[in-house]
Structure formats: structure tokens, C-alpha cells
Amino acid sequence: MSAHTDAVGVDAGPCPLMPTYGPPSVMFVRGEGCWLWDRDGTRYLDFLSGIAVCSLGHAHPKVAEAVAEQARTLCHVSNLYATEPQMHVARTIDRLVGGPPGQVFFANSGAESNECAIKLARKWGGPGRYTVISAGRSFHGRTLATLHATGQTEKHEAFQPLPEGFRHVPWDDIAELAKAIDDTTAAVLLEPIQGEGGINVPSDGYLQAVRELCDDRNLLFMLDEVQTGLARTGRWFAHHHDGVGPDVVTMAKALGNGMPIGACWAQEAVAAAFKPGDHATTFGGQPLAASAAKATLAVMEELDLPTRAAAAGEIMRSSVEALDGVASVRGRGLLLGVELAGERPAGEIVTAGMAEGLVLGTAGATSLRIAPPLIISDDEIAHGVAVLDKVLKS
Ligand SMILES: Cc1ncc(COP(=O)(O)O)c(C=O)c1O
């Protein structure tokens, strides 16, 4: 038996999964709200929500019903044809992004949403203008192009040669960004708050300065809101905290509350660079995924989820900040990076948390990532923080 099968005690025989994720420690079989159950019936409080995906909690009845009803009605047609859920979700995204009217391309994941943005930047830039500048420590996906956009060179090494046309500059440094622009530059691609890189919030005014620089140099200002978008940080989109209007916004994770769907939104004048045949996907925004997104966005609006995420985020932040063993807490809303005191390895705390029934993530070697469902109650926050306290003291 491989490490995978040993760890979760699944079936005998070699593990059929490629070892890209390391051995899983648990097999989950059921979820409800902020709670997960493993195959032995043990219950876990989910402080990670599938890495900022299940913002409405697990098995939300309205999303489940929408998907079931859609499955009974129309599972799939080609993107050559219109479907109602897709149109509805595109309009809702455009309204929630705000600002000048835009158009949407639907994808299946965050990386694919960013691929669309990168291709759009190249098409918009025209011949010779193709370079996308992104930030050190950024994360934009694992396809070859989005991997190169990702500003973590250690992740590039094994996969050379990567597609050309990417350059990285230090995060949160406007002077270095200005210096990196040349005649080949088409766009700047940033996360408004870096997620995988450690939950790094930029200085006040940085994103505004980037917007101005892009205007001055005639570049697209593209924001990757795959992790931060759709209420996670206490606003519909994290860039709303900064009062900037990007040209392109990508999103995915929370959009389908667990059904795979991503989107690349662009201002109409930018989207017009694409012509039929320039980009496509079989499944992107297909009816099942789009019906999940339609229900998810409706419930998010009904609950005014950004407001709840902001309030719950304050409670979470102040409770976690007060714990022994916590050096500092970064982030906004319910996307928090917890820097552990004494450079304690975050992976150890995640493992210990799991053993105590608390699902946590890491954001770098010495930071925990806390990104629970946004519907989390005050009592559930208190319960999870008490478990974390116990784990940090052990
Ligand atoms: C900011 C950001 N962009 C892109 C991605 C890639 O998304 P996916 O894993 O859905 O391809 C992620 C995933 O964590 C992300 O956090």
C-alpha cells in the first residue's frame, strides 16, 4: 500500500492518485454548514472551507436544490448556445464588480480564468505588446502560463521552459513596478491581497498608484480576485476596499460554492479585443456550474454576506490575536494569515488541529491560513479559537 492508502485507510492496493498533494490525512464523506464528517463519523469544524471556496458552508440547501433541479432539466449544451443561468450570473457579476459595464468569459477554475485574462491582455496589446508584470510571492495558478505569472521562482524550476512574456517585481513597491515597464508590456496582474503568498495586504494607496501608472503607460490593470473575491474580505471584491477600478477582474473559488466555475470579467472596451474563435472552453459556465453560481450569488446577496464577513472577521481576528503563540494576524474579513510566534512551523499546527477536529490551512511556512465559511456563527468562531488555543499550547 502507498502512503496515501495507509494514511486514510482506504482500499487495499496501490493509490490511484498522482502524488501531487502529498498523502491525505483524512477522507471526508459529508459536510453541513461549517462542519465536516470523516468516514469514521468524526466531526471537524472547517476553518478553511476548501481554501476559500464554500463561503455559504457545505451542502447549502439552496445551492444543492438549484444544481439538482438543473441536472433534471438541462445538464449541458455547448457555449455556442445561450443558457439562462449563465446569462444571469454574468449580469450579476458585472453588477457586483461595479464601475463601467463589462463582459464575462466563464472558465472552470482560477487558473483558467487567469489564462483568459493573459490571452485578453495579449490580444488587447496587439503585436509586440504581450508582457504581463506580476508580483513576487504572487500566486495565479498552475497551468504553464499562470505558473509563470506566479511570482515564486522555486515553483518554476522543474517546468522550464515556461511560456515567455512574464516579469516579476517586488510586491507593494510602485517604483520597482514603474521601472519594469517597457515597450512589450501589456498588463499588470496583481492579487489585491496576496493569498498563497502569506495573506499580504498592500499598503494604503498602492493599488491606486498602480491604477494611475497603468493609465499613464496605457496598460491593463488586471486583478486576480480568485481567492479574495465574492465577499471573502468584507466587500464584494477586495479592490473595493481600495476604491480602484480595474480593467480586468478574475474570480473562481467561491463563485459556485464548491461547483467548479471561474470567470474573467473585463470592461467592455477591453473585452472587445476578443473576436469569435479567440478563446473557448467546453465546460466553462455550463448549466450545472452556472446554476450553482446563480444560487450562490443570490444567497450571498440575500444575506448581505460582505457585511457578515467583515463583522465575523473582526471577531475572529481579535480572538486569534489574543492567543499565546500568535505573533500577528494579517488580512481582511475572513481571509486571515496568522503568523506564529517563534517561527513555529505552521504545518505542525495544522496537523495537530486536525487531530482535535479543526481544519486549518497554511499560508507560508510559519503562517496559518484561516478562511472559514462566511456564514460562520460567533459560537463556531469561539469553538474553533478555543481548539486553536489548546493546540498552540500543546
Ligand atoms: C489568487 C489565486 N489565483 C489563482 C488560483 C488558481 O486557482 P485554481 O486552483 O482554481 O486553478 C488560486 C488558487 O489558490 C489563487 O489563490
The ligand as an ORCA input file, in Angstrom:
! r2SCAN-3c Opt
* xyz 0 1
  C      -5.172     34.193     -6.231
  C      -5.310     32.869     -6.920
  N      -5.272     32.840     -8.258
  C      -5.403     31.683     -8.921
  C      -5.546     30.494     -8.255
  C      -5.668     29.210     -9.031
  O      -6.972     28.727     -8.927
  P      -7.298     27.216     -9.302
  O      -6.633     26.367     -8.288
  O      -8.800     27.148     -9.241
  O      -6.782     26.993    -10.674
  C      -5.590     30.483     -6.858
  C      -5.718     29.210     -6.119
  O      -5.453     29.116     -4.963
  C      -5.462     31.715     -6.172
  O      -5.466     31.767     -4.846
*
